[in-house]
Amino acid sequence: MATMRFSTNLEFNGCLANLNSPYSQPKSSLTNSFLCVQAPKCLSGNESIQFSVKPRGFGRMGVGSSLPKRISRVEAKEGLTYKDAGVDIDAGTELVRRIAKMAPGIGGFGGLFPLGDSYLVAGTDGVGTKLKLAFETGIHDTIGIDLVAMSVNDIITSGAKPLFFLDYFATSRLDVDLAEKVIKGIVTGCQQSDCVLLGGETAEMPDFYANGEYDLSGFAVGVVKKDSVIDGKNIVAGDLLIGLPSSGVHSNGFSLVRRVIERSGLSLKNKLPGGDVTLGEALMAPTVIYVKQVLDIISKGGVKGIAHITGGGFTDNIPRVFPNGLGAVIYKNSWEIPTVFNWIQEAGKIEDEEMRRTFNMGIGMVLVVNQEASQRILNDNHGSQSAYLIGEVAEGEGVRFL
């Protein structure tokens, strides 16, 4: 599921000599609307430091003449956040809340439409700024898999079998060879999902996109019997959380990833520190399509809820399937975290909480199951993909890590 992208941060580089407060004060108030980050040390009159200025509210955001006129720059190595990178998860959540007032019933991973004794389940998405890495690396034959995955992985959370997929490919000038590579990936994604590529739209939009760049979106429709829909209503404290491993970053958090790359000074052609592939190859690994594995697990019973771990990470996605009053306890060391996440956190100096709310951390899908089903899933052989017992349902809302 995509996260709406809004930036509520303003950044500027200001010489401390131009600020109103003394150097020795740990915080300086620029105006009543802004709070300045703590200065790491006292500076002399000709030294400067980069500040991140955060608005206290949306009421008054004009800066006017209170900002310094002289601008200078020094790099400040603070820990990065998704919001610093321009993506405000809270803003996206607020928008969903407002839309829900106009269109009651939304908020799940997929939208359900009643049709006879079944529901049609639909999902739509794109691949976000992972596209920028596709442009830089020249890897275009797997980005279509990501596109399909983001929609079909959403609709299977209701227990629906994907039926068909449609795509939208837009570019400034149509490069037939490049477009063929992208669509080949879409075809592969549909084959992995056991669904049909029903059609799509190709749009040439001169001067709208940069030369050689393109945008992608798509949607999938599936079906599930009404008496088989998975909606989380029967989840109780004591149920267990089964995590299915991801291939890496999948298709979320790339606005932050790109900031980390800039800070690290590495090239996408450099070897991933601690890994055996290049950084570009690790980040471009296609999103796992869980359709066949999850539908097989569902067919054997005991699955009460399913969460697709995308934008919002563990913190925001898992609680979406719980009834009111319930939350999750996650066992922190119960699965192997891929090397790429360790590098992202270290290079970006990112806090644990921020990592868990932005990335899948190696778990792309979480199933809420009863005790009996958990044992069966953990013991069954699901091909090359394994499954982990990563936590349990508990009283009290939210997600805790132990």
Buried (B, 14 or more C-beta within 10 A) or exposed (E): BBBBBBBBBBEBBBBBBEBEBEBEBEEBEBBEBBBBBEBEEEBEEEBBBBBBBBBEEEEEEEBEEEBBEEEBEEEEEBEBBBBBBBBBBEBBBEBBEEEEEEEEEEEBBBBBEEEEEBBBBBBBBBBBBBBBBBBBBEBBBBBBBBBBBBBBBBBBBBBBBBBBBBBBBBBBEEBEEBBEBBBBBBBBBBBBBBBEBEEBEEEEEEEEBEEEBBBBBBBBBBBBEEEEBBBBEEBEBEBBBBBBBBBBBBBBBBBBBBBBBEBBEBEBEEEBBEBEBBBBBBBBBBBBBBBBBBBEBBEEEBBBBBBBBBBBBBBBBBBBBBBEEBBBBBBEEBBEBBBBBBBBBEBBEBEEEBBBBBBBBBBBBBBBBBEEBBBEBBEEEBEEBEBBBBBBBBEEEEBEBE
